[in-house]
Amino acid sequence: MGARGMARRDGDSGAMGAAICPREVLLALDSRFRLEPGELDLLARAAREASPAEWEGVIEETLFRWTAGVLCHHLRGAGVEPPAKLQKEYRRIALEAVQDEAELRRLGPALRAGGVAVLLIKGAALKGLVYGNPGLRPADDSDWVVRTSGEWEAARHVLADHGYRVSEGGYDATWERDRFVVELHRNVIGDERVEARAQAGREGGRGEEEAVWARSRPAPQGEPFRVPAPEDHLLILCAHLMKHNLEPGIWFTDLEALLRSEAGLDWGAVLSRARARGLLRPLAYALRSLGALGGGEFGAPPLDLPPGVRGALMEVRPGALDRLLLSLAGRSTRLRGEKEEWERPPIANLLWLSSQEGLWAKLGLLREAAFPRHEVMAQIYPGYRPALRGWFLLRRAADLLRLALRLAGRLGRGR
Protein backbone atom coordinates (compact mmCIF):
# COMPACT_ATOMS: atom_id res chain seq x y z
CA MET A 1 0.00 0.00 0.00
CA GLY A 2 2.91 2.38 0.61
CA ALA A 3 2.70 5.75 2.27
CA ARG A 4 -0.96 6.33 1.41
CA GLY A 5 -1.99 3.76 4.00
CA MET A 6 0.25 5.04 6.77
CA ALA A 7 -1.73 7.97 8.14
CA ARG A 8 -4.93 9.91 7.75
CA ARG A 9 -4.90 12.60 5.08
CA ASP A 10 -4.81 15.54 7.48
CA GLY A 11 -1.66 14.31 9.23
CA ASP A 12 -3.34 14.46 12.65
CA SER A 13 -1.68 13.99 16.00
CA GLY A 14 -2.38 10.27 16.01
CA ALA A 15 -0.47 9.88 12.79
CA MET A 16 2.34 12.07 14.11
CA GLY A 17 2.83 9.79 17.09
CA ALA A 18 2.95 6.58 15.10
CA ALA A 19 6.06 5.05 13.60
CA ILE A 20 6.62 6.18 10.01
CA CYS A 21 8.80 5.25 7.09
CA PRO A 22 10.53 8.55 6.22
CA ARG A 23 11.16 7.61 2.59
CA GLU A 24 7.53 6.69 1.97
CA VAL A 25 6.24 9.86 3.61
CA LEU A 26 8.59 12.06 1.59
CA LEU A 27 7.60 10.34 -1.65
CA ALA A 28 3.89 10.46 -0.79
CA LEU A 29 4.04 14.26 -0.49
CA ASP A 30 6.64 15.16 -3.12
CA SER A 31 4.11 15.64 -5.93
CA ARG A 32 1.54 17.58 -3.94
CA PHE A 33 0.97 21.13 -5.16
CA ARG A 34 -0.05 22.39 -1.71
CA LEU A 35 0.29 20.79 1.73
CA GLU A 36 -1.97 21.15 4.74
CA PRO A 37 -0.43 22.19 8.11
CA GLY A 38 -0.53 18.65 9.49
CA GLU A 39 1.12 17.31 6.37
CA LEU A 40 3.91 19.88 6.68
CA ASP A 41 4.50 18.72 10.27
CA LEU A 42 4.71 15.10 9.12
CA LEU A 43 7.02 16.07 6.27
CA ALA A 44 9.35 17.84 8.71
CA ARG A 45 9.43 14.77 10.94
CA ALA A 46 10.17 12.46 8.00
CA ALA A 47 12.95 14.78 6.83
CA ARG A 48 14.57 14.74 10.28
CA GLU A 49 14.32 10.96 10.65
CA ALA A 50 15.46 10.01 7.13
CA SER A 51 18.87 8.36 6.94
CA PRO A 52 21.48 9.45 4.36
CA ALA A 53 20.70 6.34 2.32
CA GLU A 54 16.98 7.12 2.40
CA TRP A 55 17.64 10.69 1.34
CA GLU A 56 19.76 9.50 -1.55
CA GLY A 57 16.91 7.28 -2.75
CA VAL A 58 14.34 10.05 -2.32
CA ILE A 59 16.41 12.56 -4.28
CA GLU A 60 16.98 10.08 -7.11
CA GLU A 61 13.27 9.29 -7.31
CA THR A 62 12.16 12.94 -7.26
CA LEU A 63 14.60 13.76 -10.04
CA PHE A 64 13.05 10.92 -12.05
CA ARG A 65 9.53 12.15 -11.24
CA TRP A 66 10.41 15.81 -11.92
CA THR A 67 9.20 16.72 -8.42
CA ALA A 68 12.53 17.72 -6.86
CA GLY A 69 11.66 21.41 -7.03
CA VAL A 70 8.26 20.81 -5.44
CA LEU A 71 9.75 18.79 -2.57
CA CYS A 72 12.42 21.47 -2.02
CA HIS A 73 9.68 24.08 -1.77
CA HIS A 74 7.64 22.01 0.70
CA LEU A 75 10.65 21.32 2.90
CA ARG A 76 11.30 25.04 3.21
CA GLY A 77 7.63 25.52 4.07
CA ALA A 78 8.04 22.92 6.80
CA GLY A 79 11.05 24.74 8.25
CA VAL A 80 13.59 22.18 7.01
CA GLU A 81 16.75 23.02 5.10
CA PRO A 82 16.52 20.98 1.86
CA PRO A 83 19.47 18.82 0.77
CA ALA A 84 21.94 20.62 -1.49
CA LYS A 85 20.96 18.52 -4.54
CA LEU A 86 17.32 19.54 -4.21
CA GLN A 87 18.27 23.20 -3.84
CA LYS A 88 20.45 22.98 -6.94
CA GLU A 89 17.61 21.43 -8.93
CA TYR A 90 15.18 24.09 -7.68
CA ARG A 91 17.52 26.85 -8.86
CA ARG A 92 17.98 25.17 -12.25
CA ILE A 93 14.23 24.86 -12.77
CA ALA A 94 13.66 28.50 -11.78
CA LEU A 95 16.40 29.78 -14.09
CA GLU A 96 15.16 27.75 -17.05
CA ALA A 97 11.56 28.85 -16.42
CA VAL A 98 12.64 32.49 -16.72
CA GLN A 99 14.62 31.69 -19.87
CA ASP A 100 11.66 29.80 -21.39
CA GLU A 101 9.37 32.75 -20.70
CA ALA A 102 11.81 35.13 -22.40
CA GLU A 103 12.15 32.79 -25.39
CA LEU A 104 8.38 32.68 -25.95
CA ARG A 105 8.23 36.46 -25.81
CA ARG A 106 11.12 36.63 -28.31
CA LEU A 107 9.26 34.40 -30.77
CA GLY A 108 5.84 35.98 -30.24
CA PRO A 109 6.06 39.00 -32.58
CA ALA A 110 7.23 36.93 -35.56
CA LEU A 111 4.55 34.32 -34.99
CA ARG A 112 1.92 37.02 -34.73
CA ALA A 113 3.17 38.68 -37.92
CA GLY A 114 3.02 35.31 -39.68
CA GLY A 115 -0.62 34.81 -38.68
CA VAL A 116 0.16 31.88 -36.38
CA ALA A 117 -1.95 31.20 -33.29
CA VAL A 118 -0.30 28.86 -30.77
CA LEU A 119 -2.17 26.89 -28.14
CA LEU A 120 0.24 26.17 -25.26
CA ILE A 121 -0.58 22.97 -23.38
CA LYS A 122 0.71 20.98 -20.42
CA GLY A 123 3.87 22.27 -18.74
CA ALA A 124 4.47 25.13 -21.16
CA ALA A 125 1.09 26.59 -20.22
CA LEU A 126 0.85 25.60 -16.58
CA LYS A 127 4.19 27.06 -15.47
CA GLY A 128 2.94 30.61 -15.80
CA LEU A 129 -0.75 29.89 -15.46
CA VAL A 130 -1.16 28.08 -12.14
CA TYR A 131 2.23 27.53 -10.51
CA GLY A 132 3.41 31.08 -9.91
CA ASN A 133 6.70 29.93 -8.35
CA PRO A 134 9.18 29.35 -11.22
CA GLY A 135 11.17 26.76 -9.28
CA LEU A 136 8.43 24.15 -9.14
CA ARG A 137 7.59 22.98 -12.65
CA PRO A 138 10.41 21.74 -14.92
CA ALA A 139 9.81 21.28 -18.63
CA ASP A 140 12.21 19.94 -21.23
CA ASP A 141 10.18 21.24 -24.16
CA SER A 142 7.37 23.59 -25.10
CA ASP A 143 4.26 21.96 -26.56
CA TRP A 144 2.62 24.07 -29.27
CA VAL A 145 -0.65 23.17 -30.97
CA VAL A 146 -1.22 24.92 -34.30
CA ARG A 147 -4.57 25.09 -36.01
CA THR A 148 -4.05 24.67 -39.76
CA SER A 149 -1.51 23.32 -42.23
CA GLY A 150 -0.74 26.87 -43.31
CA GLU A 151 0.00 27.95 -39.74
CA TRP A 152 2.12 24.81 -39.27
CA GLU A 153 4.31 25.85 -42.20
CA ALA A 154 4.45 29.46 -41.00
CA ALA A 155 5.48 28.33 -37.50
CA ARG A 156 8.27 26.20 -39.00
CA HIS A 157 9.58 29.19 -40.96
CA VAL A 158 9.53 31.39 -37.84
CA LEU A 159 11.46 28.79 -35.85
CA ALA A 160 14.00 28.33 -38.64
CA ASP A 161 14.47 32.11 -38.95
CA HIS A 162 15.13 32.33 -35.19
CA GLY A 163 17.90 29.75 -35.07
CA TYR A 164 15.93 26.52 -34.59
CA ARG A 165 16.61 23.36 -36.53
CA VAL A 166 14.64 20.14 -36.88
CA SER A 167 15.97 17.68 -34.32
CA GLU A 168 17.52 14.47 -35.55
CA GLY A 169 14.70 12.06 -36.36
CA GLY A 170 12.14 14.68 -35.38
CA TYR A 171 10.26 14.58 -38.73
CA ASP A 172 9.08 18.21 -38.99
CA ALA A 173 7.55 18.46 -35.51
CA THR A 174 10.49 18.78 -33.11
CA TRP A 175 12.66 21.90 -33.30
CA GLU A 176 15.73 22.69 -31.20
CA ARG A 177 17.96 25.68 -30.46
CA ASP A 178 20.56 25.05 -27.79
CA ARG A 179 18.53 23.73 -24.84
CA PHE A 180 15.20 25.11 -26.13
CA VAL A 181 12.91 22.52 -27.70
CA VAL A 182 9.57 23.19 -29.39
CA GLU A 183 7.19 20.31 -30.12
CA LEU A 184 4.63 21.17 -32.78
CA HIS A 185 1.30 19.33 -32.64
CA ARG A 186 -1.66 19.14 -34.97
CA ASN A 187 -4.24 18.25 -32.30
CA VAL A 188 -5.21 19.71 -28.95
CA ILE A 189 -4.43 16.53 -27.04
CA GLY A 190 -0.82 17.32 -27.88
CA ASP A 191 0.28 13.82 -28.79
CA GLU A 192 -0.48 12.13 -32.08
CA ARG A 193 -0.39 8.64 -30.56
CA VAL A 194 -2.76 9.57 -27.74
CA GLU A 195 -5.12 11.38 -30.11
CA ALA A 196 -5.19 8.38 -32.43
CA ARG A 197 -6.18 6.13 -29.53
CA ALA A 198 -8.81 8.50 -28.20
CA GLN A 199 -10.36 9.13 -31.62
CA ALA A 200 -10.15 5.59 -33.02
CA GLY A 201 -13.41 4.64 -34.69
CA ARG A 202 -15.07 8.00 -33.90
CA GLU A 203 -16.52 10.83 -35.96
CA GLY A 204 -16.55 14.58 -35.39
CA GLY A 205 -12.99 14.99 -34.16
CA ARG A 206 -12.32 18.15 -36.18
CA GLY A 207 -15.40 19.88 -34.80
CA GLU A 208 -14.31 19.09 -31.26
CA GLU A 209 -10.86 20.51 -32.01
CA GLU A 210 -12.41 23.75 -33.25
CA ALA A 211 -14.55 23.95 -30.12
CA VAL A 212 -11.45 23.71 -27.92
CA TRP A 213 -9.86 26.55 -29.88
CA ALA A 214 -13.02 28.64 -29.58
CA ARG A 215 -13.04 28.20 -25.79
CA SER A 216 -9.32 28.94 -25.39
CA ARG A 217 -8.04 32.00 -23.54
CA PRO A 218 -5.09 34.38 -23.97
CA ALA A 219 -1.93 33.03 -22.33
CA PRO A 220 0.02 35.09 -19.77
CA GLN A 221 2.70 35.59 -22.46
CA GLY A 222 0.19 37.46 -24.63
CA GLU A 223 -0.75 36.96 -28.28
CA PRO A 224 -0.29 34.84 -30.28
CA PHE A 225 -0.15 32.36 -27.39
CA ARG A 226 -3.33 30.91 -25.95
CA VAL A 227 -4.18 28.26 -23.35
CA PRO A 228 -7.11 25.82 -23.25
CA ALA A 229 -10.13 26.46 -21.08
CA PRO A 230 -9.56 24.68 -17.73
CA GLU A 231 -12.20 22.02 -18.47
CA ASP A 232 -10.41 21.14 -21.72
CA HIS A 233 -6.96 21.32 -20.15
CA LEU A 234 -8.02 18.90 -17.42
CA LEU A 235 -8.88 16.30 -20.06
CA ILE A 236 -5.60 16.93 -21.89
CA LEU A 237 -3.67 16.33 -18.66
CA CYS A 238 -5.60 13.15 -17.85
CA ALA A 239 -4.98 11.75 -21.34
CA HIS A 240 -1.28 12.56 -20.92
CA LEU A 241 -1.24 10.76 -17.57
CA MET A 242 -2.72 7.64 -19.14
CA LYS A 243 0.04 7.77 -21.74
CA HIS A 244 2.55 7.85 -18.88
CA ASN A 245 1.06 4.83 -17.11
CA LEU A 246 -0.52 6.98 -14.37
CA GLU A 247 2.93 7.06 -12.75
CA PRO A 248 3.56 9.23 -9.68
CA GLY A 249 5.19 12.49 -10.62
CA ILE A 250 4.81 16.07 -11.76
CA TRP A 251 1.73 15.30 -13.87
CA PHE A 252 -0.27 14.72 -10.68
CA THR A 253 1.07 18.02 -9.36
CA ASP A 254 -0.27 19.59 -12.55
CA LEU A 255 -3.70 18.06 -11.93
CA GLU A 256 -3.90 19.30 -8.35
CA ALA A 257 -2.59 22.76 -9.29
CA LEU A 258 -5.18 23.13 -12.05
CA LEU A 259 -8.07 21.92 -9.88
CA ARG A 260 -7.11 24.21 -6.98
CA SER A 261 -6.73 27.23 -9.26
CA GLU A 262 -10.16 26.78 -10.89
CA ALA A 263 -12.74 26.76 -8.12
CA GLY A 264 -15.51 27.45 -10.66
CA LEU A 265 -14.69 24.49 -12.90
CA ASP A 266 -17.73 23.40 -14.95
CA TRP A 267 -17.83 19.72 -14.10
CA GLY A 268 -20.87 19.11 -16.26
CA ALA A 269 -18.86 20.31 -19.24
CA VAL A 270 -15.91 18.17 -18.19
CA LEU A 271 -18.01 15.00 -18.14
CA SER A 272 -19.83 15.73 -21.41
CA ARG A 273 -16.60 16.58 -23.25
CA ALA A 274 -14.87 13.51 -21.81
CA ARG A 275 -17.65 11.30 -23.16
CA ALA A 276 -17.60 13.06 -26.53
CA ARG A 277 -13.83 12.62 -26.95
CA GLY A 278 -13.58 9.08 -25.57
CA LEU A 279 -11.69 10.34 -22.51
CA LEU A 280 -14.02 9.37 -19.65
CA ARG A 281 -11.85 6.45 -18.58
CA PRO A 282 -8.58 8.47 -18.55
CA LEU A 283 -10.39 11.15 -16.53
CA ALA A 284 -11.72 8.65 -14.00
CA TYR A 285 -8.44 6.75 -13.66
CA ALA A 286 -6.36 9.92 -13.27
CA LEU A 287 -8.62 11.42 -10.59
CA ARG A 288 -8.85 8.07 -8.81
CA SER A 289 -5.04 7.82 -8.78
CA LEU A 290 -4.83 11.41 -7.52
CA GLY A 291 -7.07 10.43 -4.61
CA ALA A 292 -9.79 12.90 -5.61
CA LEU A 293 -12.60 10.32 -5.65
CA GLY A 294 -12.58 9.72 -1.90
CA GLY A 295 -11.02 7.17 0.42
CA GLY A 296 -9.01 9.58 2.56
CA GLU A 297 -5.64 8.01 1.73
CA PHE A 298 -2.60 9.76 3.14
CA GLY A 299 -1.00 11.92 0.47
CA ALA A 300 -4.26 12.59 -1.40
CA PRO A 301 -5.10 16.30 -1.80
CA PRO A 302 -8.27 17.54 -0.05
CA LEU A 303 -10.25 18.28 -3.20
CA ASP A 304 -14.02 18.46 -3.00
CA LEU A 305 -15.59 17.20 -6.20
CA PRO A 306 -19.37 17.60 -6.56
CA PRO A 307 -21.06 14.39 -5.34
CA GLY A 308 -22.70 13.76 -8.70
CA VAL A 309 -19.35 14.01 -10.48
CA ARG A 310 -17.64 11.74 -7.99
CA GLY A 311 -20.44 9.22 -8.35
CA ALA A 312 -20.28 9.26 -12.15
CA LEU A 313 -16.53 8.72 -12.14
CA MET A 314 -16.65 6.05 -9.46
CA GLU A 315 -18.90 4.04 -11.79
CA VAL A 316 -15.98 3.82 -14.25
CA ARG A 317 -14.38 0.82 -12.61
CA PRO A 318 -11.52 -1.24 -13.97
CA GLY A 319 -12.52 -4.63 -15.31
CA ALA A 320 -10.43 -7.75 -14.77
CA LEU A 321 -8.19 -6.98 -17.78
CA ASP A 322 -7.83 -3.35 -16.71
CA ARG A 323 -6.76 -4.36 -13.21
CA LEU A 324 -4.15 -6.71 -14.66
CA LEU A 325 -2.81 -4.00 -16.96
CA LEU A 326 -2.68 -1.42 -14.17
CA SER A 327 -0.85 -3.82 -11.87
CA LEU A 328 1.70 -4.52 -14.60
CA ALA A 329 2.10 -0.81 -15.31
CA GLY A 330 2.88 -0.11 -11.67
CA ARG A 331 5.72 -2.62 -11.39
CA SER A 332 9.10 -0.96 -11.08
CA THR A 333 11.05 -2.95 -13.62
CA ARG A 334 12.99 -1.91 -16.68
CA LEU A 335 11.83 -3.20 -20.02
CA ARG A 336 13.24 -2.59 -23.47
CA GLY A 337 10.79 -1.90 -26.26
CA GLU A 338 10.22 0.32 -29.28
CA LYS A 339 12.78 3.14 -29.02
CA GLU A 340 13.53 3.43 -25.30
CA GLU A 341 14.08 1.65 -22.04
CA TRP A 342 11.14 2.16 -19.73
CA GLU A 343 11.41 2.40 -15.96
CA ARG A 344 7.98 0.73 -15.93
CA PRO A 345 6.35 -1.18 -18.80
CA PRO A 346 4.00 1.04 -20.89
CA ILE A 347 1.06 -1.26 -20.27
CA ALA A 348 -1.46 1.40 -19.28
CA ASN A 349 -1.51 2.48 -22.91
CA LEU A 350 -3.49 -0.67 -23.62
CA LEU A 351 -6.27 0.68 -21.40
CA TRP A 352 -7.30 2.79 -24.39
CA LEU A 353 -8.73 -0.43 -25.81
CA SER A 354 -11.31 -0.72 -23.04
CA SER A 355 -12.13 3.00 -23.45
CA GLN A 356 -13.60 2.31 -26.88
CA GLU A 357 -17.29 1.47 -27.06
CA GLY A 358 -18.26 -1.19 -29.57
CA LEU A 359 -16.38 -3.71 -31.64
CA TRP A 360 -15.66 -1.40 -34.58
CA ALA A 361 -14.12 1.24 -32.32
CA LYS A 362 -11.89 -1.37 -30.71
CA LEU A 363 -10.86 -2.70 -34.12
CA GLY A 364 -10.13 0.86 -35.23
CA LEU A 365 -7.81 1.37 -32.29
CA LEU A 366 -6.01 -1.92 -32.94
CA ARG A 367 -5.57 -0.93 -36.59
CA GLU A 368 -4.10 2.42 -35.56
CA ALA A 369 -1.74 0.70 -33.10
CA ALA A 370 -0.56 -1.80 -35.70
CA PHE A 371 -0.34 0.64 -38.63
CA PRO A 372 0.25 4.11 -37.16
CA ARG A 373 -0.07 7.21 -39.30
CA HIS A 374 3.08 9.01 -40.48
CA GLU A 375 3.31 11.57 -37.65
CA VAL A 376 2.88 8.81 -35.05
CA MET A 377 5.58 6.67 -36.63
CA ALA A 378 7.88 9.70 -36.56
CA GLN A 379 7.34 9.99 -32.80
CA ILE A 380 8.12 6.31 -32.28
CA TYR A 381 11.11 5.97 -34.60
CA PRO A 382 13.72 8.71 -35.05
CA GLY A 383 14.70 8.81 -38.70
CA TYR A 384 11.31 7.68 -39.98
CA ARG A 385 10.62 8.56 -43.61
CA PRO A 386 7.28 8.00 -45.40
CA ALA A 387 9.10 6.51 -48.39
CA LEU A 388 10.41 3.75 -46.11
CA ARG A 389 7.08 3.12 -44.37
CA GLY A 390 6.98 -0.59 -45.30
CA TRP A 391 10.36 -1.24 -43.71
CA PHE A 392 9.44 0.69 -40.54
CA LEU A 393 6.14 -1.22 -40.23
CA LEU A 394 8.08 -4.48 -40.33
CA ARG A 395 10.36 -3.10 -37.64
CA ARG A 396 7.35 -2.11 -35.56
CA ALA A 397 5.84 -5.57 -35.87
CA ALA A 398 9.10 -7.10 -34.64
CA ASP A 399 9.29 -4.62 -31.74
CA LEU A 400 5.71 -5.31 -30.65
CA LEU A 401 6.26 -9.07 -30.82
CA ARG A 402 9.45 -8.76 -28.78
CA LEU A 403 7.66 -6.58 -26.21
CA ALA A 404 4.79 -9.07 -25.94
CA LEU A 405 7.17 -11.98 -25.42
CA ARG A 406 9.06 -10.15 -22.69
CA LEU A 407 5.86 -9.19 -20.91
CA ALA A 408 4.69 -12.80 -21.13
CA GLY A 409 7.98 -13.85 -19.61
CA ARG A 410 7.51 -11.41 -16.73
CA LEU A 411 4.01 -12.75 -16.11
CA GLY A 412 5.30 -16.31 -16.20
CA ARG A 413 7.93 -15.53 -13.59
CA GLY A 414 5.34 -13.70 -11.45
CA ARG A 415 7.37 -10.48 -11.48
N, C-alpha and C positions, 0 to 999 in steps of 0.2 A: 504493500500500500504506500510506503514511503512517507514523506513528511506530511502529506495531507491528512493522514490518519492519526497524527501525533498530538494534536491539540485542537481546541475549538477555534473557530475562525477569528474571534475577537482577541485571542491571546490573553485570556483572563488569568486571574491569580492562580487558579488551580493548575492551569497549563504551565505557568511560570515556575511552580514548585515541583513539577514532575521532572524526571530525568529526560533529557533530550539528546538527539544526535545532532551536533552542531552542523555538520555538512548538509544533512537533509533539511534543516531549518533554513540555512542560507540559500540553498537551491530551490526551496519552496517559495521564497520571497524575492528572488533575484529578478523575476520578470514582472513583478507587480508595478504598475504605474504609480500608485499611491498607497502608502501603508497607514493603517490605523494606529493610534497610540500604543495599544497593547502589543501590536505586531512589532512596532519599533523597539519596545522593551525586550521582546523575545529575540529579535535580531541582535540587539546589543549583547544579550547573554550568550547567544550562540557564537558571536564573534570573539568574545572573551574566552570561551571554553574550547574553541577550535584549536587543534594541534597544528604545528607547521605542515605536517603531511596532509591534513584535511584542508588547510588553506590552499595548498598547492593544487589539490584536486578541484577545489571550488573555483579557483582562478582559471584553471584550464577549461573547465566546463562552461564558465560564463563567457570566456573568449569565443568558444565554439558556438554558444547560443546568441552571441552579440548582446549580452545583457551586462557586461562588465561595467559600463558607464552607469547603468541604472543601479546596480548593487553599490557602486562607489557613492552615488548620491544618497542612497538610503542609509548607508553606514554613517555618513556625516550627519544625516538627520537624526540618527540614533545616538549621536555623541561619541562615535567610535572613529578613530583615525584609520582610514582604509589602507590596505597594503599598498606598497609603492607601485606594484604592477597595475593595480586597478586605477590608481591616480594617473599613471602614465597613459593608460588607455582612455580614461575620461578626457584628459587634455587633448589627445589625438583626435577623438571624436568631435570635441568642441571646435578645434581648429579647422578640421575638414568641413564641418557644417557651415562655418563662416565662409570658407573658400567656395563651397558649393553654391551658397546663396549669391555670392559675388559673380560666379560663373553664369548662373541663370540670368542675372541682370545684365551681364555683358552680351549674352546672346539674344536677349529679348527684343531690342530695337530691330535687328536684322530679320528676325522671325516675323515680327509685326509688319515690317515693310514688305516681306515676301508673301503676306496674306496667310500665314500659318497660325492656326490655333493649336495649342498644346494642352492636353489634359494630363496634369501630373497625378500619378497614383502611387499608392503604397508609401514607402519611406520618403520619397522625394517630396510628396505632398504633406505628409504628417509631421515631418520635422518642424516646419514653420507654422503648421496649422494647429496642432494640439499639444505638442511637447513643450514649447517655450524655452526650456533649458537646452542649449545646443550640445551639451555633453552627454545626452542620454541616448540618442537614436543614431547609430552608425548606418551608413549606406554605402555600398561599393559601386552603385550606379544610380542613374536617374532615369526612371521609367516615364517615357513620353508616349501618349496615345495621340495619333493624328487622324483626322477625319476622312480625308479623301486621298486618292492616288496622287492628285496634283499637289496637295500639301505635303505628302510624303516626299515627293521629288524636291519640292522647294526646301523642306527641312534638311534633306541630304546636302543640298547645295550650300545652305547656310553653314552647316557643320563643317563642310570641306573648306569653305572660305575662311573659317575661324580656326583652322589648324587641326581639325579632327580628321582621322583616317579610319576606314573600315577595319575593324579588328580581324586578325587572322581567323579565317573560318567563320566570320560573323555574317556571311551572306551580305545583305545591305541594311541590316537592322542594328548592328552593334558598332558604335563609333567611339574612338578613344583619342584623347589628347593628354599626354602625361598620365596623371592618375585619374583624370576625369573620364567617365564612361557614360554614354547615353545609349539607352535601349529604346529603339523605336518600335511601336506596336500599332497594329491595325485594328485592334478591338479593345473595348473598355475593360475587359477582364485583365488585360495586360500580359497575357501569356497565350500563345497560339495553341499550345498543347492543351491547356486547361479549357480554353474556349471551345476547342474541337470536341472535348469530352462533354462539356455542359450543353452544347448545341446539337450533339449527334441526334439525327432523326427528327429534328424539330424545325418548324417554320417560323418566320417572323423575326429572325435574329437582327436584321438590319434596322427594322423599325424600333426594336428595343434599344439598339445602339444610339439611334437618333434621339430617343427619349432621354437617355442618360446625358447626352450632350446638352439637350434643352434644359435639363434641371441643374446643370453644373453651375458653379459660382466662380467669380474671380479669385485667383490665388493671391496669397500675401505678396508675392513677387510682382504682381500687376500684370497687365496684358503683355503678351498674348497667352499667358499661363492661366489655366483654370483648374479647379479641383472638382471631383464629383460631389453631388449632394450626399450628406452623411448616410442616408439610407442605402444609396447605391454603393458608397465606399465600404460600408459594412459587409455587403455581399462580396465585393472584390476581395477584401481581406480574408473572408472565410473560405472562398475558393482557393486563395493562395495558401492558406493553412492546410487545406486538404492535399494540395500538391506537395507540401512539405511534411506529409505524414502526421499532421497534428502534433509535431514535436514541440516540447517546451522551448521557449525562446522569445526573441524580441517581437515575434508576430502576435503573441498573446498580450504583450505590453501594448502593442498597437491597438488591439481590440479594446482593452480596458480604457486606454487613453481616449479613443474615439467615443466610447459609450459614456464616459464621465463628462466629456466636453459637450455632449449633445443631449441635454436633459429633455428637450422637446422632440426627441426622435419619433417619427411617425411609424410605429410598429406595424400598423395595418398595411402601410405601403411596403414595408420590409417583407412581410409575409407574402403579399400578392406578387411582388417582383421576384421573390425567390422561387415561387411556384412557376411563374411565367418563364424564367430563365433556366429552370432545372437545377436550382441551387438550394432547395429546401434542406436536403440532407447535409451538404457542407455547412449550412448555417446552423443546423441543430447540433451537429457533431462538434463544431468549433465552440459554440456557447456551452455545450455540455462539458467539454474539456477545460474551458475557462473556469467552470464552476458556477456559471451564471444561472443554471437551471435548478438550483437548490441543492440541499444535502449538507451544507454547512462545513465542508471540508476545510481543514486548515490550509491557508494559502490562497483560497478562492476570494476574489474581490467582493465586497458587499454591494452588489448591483441589484436593484429592485426592478425586475422585468414585470410588466403588467401580467396579472394571473392568466388571462386568456392567451397571451403570447407564450408564456411558460408552458401552459397546458398543451398548446398546439405543437410546440417543439418537443415536448416530452413524449408525444405520441410517435415521433420519428425514432423508433428504436432499432438498434442493430439486429439483423437476423443472425442465424447461426454462422453463415459465411462471413458476414460483416465482422462478427466478433472474432472469428479466426484471423481475418485480415488485419484487424486492429491490433490483436495480440502479437502478430508477426511484426507489424510495423513498429511496435514499441520495444522490440528486443534490441539491445545495444550490441550489435555485431556487425563487423564490416563485411561488405559484399560487393564484389566487382560486377559491373553490368553496364551496358551501353557505353557511355563515354567517361564514367567517373567511378570512384570508389565511395560508396555510401557508408556513413557512420551507422545508419539503420536502413534495412531494406525498404525500397520505395513501394511497399505493398498497399498503402492506403490509396494510392492512385487507382487501384482496381475497384475501390468503392464507388467510383463513378458509374460502374456497370449497374449497381443496384439503385442508382439514382434515376435511371431511365425507366420510364413507364411504358410497358408494352414490348412485345418481341421485336418489332421493327426498329424501335429506338435502340434496343440493346444490340441488335445486329449492326446498326449504323455506327455505334460506338466501337464495336469490335473491328469493323472495317476501317475506321479512322485510325485505330491503334495499330493495325497490321500494315496499312498503306497510308501513312501520314502525308498530308499536303506538303508542298515545297518548303514553306516557311517553318513548318514544324520539324521537318527533316534537317533544316539548317540549324535549328536549335539543338538537335540531338547530336549531329555529327559536324564538327568543324571541317571545313573544306568541301561540304556538300555542293554539288553542281547539278542543276536540272538535267543536263545532258547525260549525266552518269546515274540517273535515278535507278535504273534497273540494277546496277551493281550495288548501290547503297541499300536497296530493298533486300537484296540477298544478304548483305551484311547485317541488316536489322533482324532478319529472320534468324540468322545464326546467333545473334546476341540474345534475342528473346528466348530461344531454345536453351542456350547456356544458362541464362538467368533462372528459367523454370527448373532445370535440372539441379542447380545449386540450392534453390529454395526447397525442392523436394528432398534433397539430401539433409538439409537442416531439419526439416520436419521429421524425417526418418530417425535422426539422432536425438530428437526431442529437445533441440536447442532453440 
